[in-house]
């Protein structure tokens, strides 16, 4: 599944999101948000959350406090992820 970049945090966590995903059975639309950063212990710390259910599909290397912070951010920005997912990612201009 292609993932679109959203932002990189100060600790090098890269946040990406999927396109809009339609559940063929229920017709529900969802977006998956992926968090990933370099790690000495695990090679990569990874976490993935499905919106709008806020179900954590993957949690590897991030602490409970970090996951709680991500979830709080997701509650504030869910509408942005759905908007960008529907547009095929954010259109970000590069400064050269």
C-alpha positions in Angstrom: 0.0 0.0 0.0 1.5 3.4 -0.9 2.0 5.7 2.0 2.2 9.5 1.7 4.6 11.6 3.9 3.0 13.9 6.4 5.7 15.2 8.8 9.0 14.2 10.5 9.2 14.9 14.2 12.2 16.1 16.2 13.0 12.5 17.3 13.1 11.4 13.6 9.7 9.8 13.7 8.3 9.9 10.2 4.5 10.1 10.0 2.9 8.8 6.8 -0.7 8.0 5.8 -2.4 5.8 3.4 -5.0 6.6 0.7 -8.6 6.2 1.5 -9.4 2.6 2.1 -12.9 1.3 1.6 -14.1 -1.8 3.5 -15.9 -3.9 0.8 -18.2 -5.5 3.3 -19.3 -2.5 5.4 -18.5 0.4 3.0 -16.7 2.2 5.8 -13.8 4.4 4.7 -10.6 4.4 6.7 -7.1 5.8 6.7 -4.0 4.1 8.2 -1.5 6.4 9.9 2.1 5.0 10.2 4.8 6.1 12.6 8.4 5.0 12.1 11.8 6.1 13.5 15.3 4.7 13.5 16.1 2.6 16.6 19.4 1.0 17.8 17.4 -1.8 19.5 14.8 -2.8 16.9 16.3 -1.3 13.7 13.0 0.6 13.4 10.3 1.5 15.9 7.0 1.3 14.2 3.3 1.9 15.0 0.2 2.0 12.8 -3.3 3.2 13.7 -6.5 2.9 11.7 -8.9 5.9 11.6 -11.7 6.4 12.4 -11.7 3.4 14.8 -8.3 4.5 16.4 -7.4 0.8 16.5 -3.6 0.2 16.8 -2.7 -2.4 14.2 1.0 -2.3 15.0 3.0 -1.2 18.1 6.7 -2.0 18.1 9.3 0.0 20.0 7.2 3.0 21.1 6.3 3.5 24.8 2.7 3.6 26.1 3.2 7.4 26.7 4.4 7.9 23.1 1.4 6.0 21.8 -0.9 8.1 24.0 0.7 11.3 22.6 0.2 10.0 19.0 -3.4 9.1 19.7 -4.1 12.6 21.1 -2.5 14.1 18.0 -4.6 11.8 15.8 -7.8 12.9 17.5 -7.0 16.6 16.7 -5.8 15.9 13.1 -8.0 13.1 11.9 -9.9 15.4 9.5 -6.6 16.5 8.0 -5.5 12.9 7.3 -8.8 12.1 5.6 -8.5 15.2 3.5 -5.0 14.5 2.4 -5.8 10.8 1.9 -8.6 11.7 -0.5 -6.2 14.0 -2.4 -3.4 11.4 -2.8 -1.2 13.1 -0.2 -0.4 16.6 0.8 0.9 18.8 -2.0 4.0 20.3 -0.5 6.2 22.8 -2.3 9.9 22.3 -2.1 12.2 25.3 -1.6 15.4 25.0 -3.5 
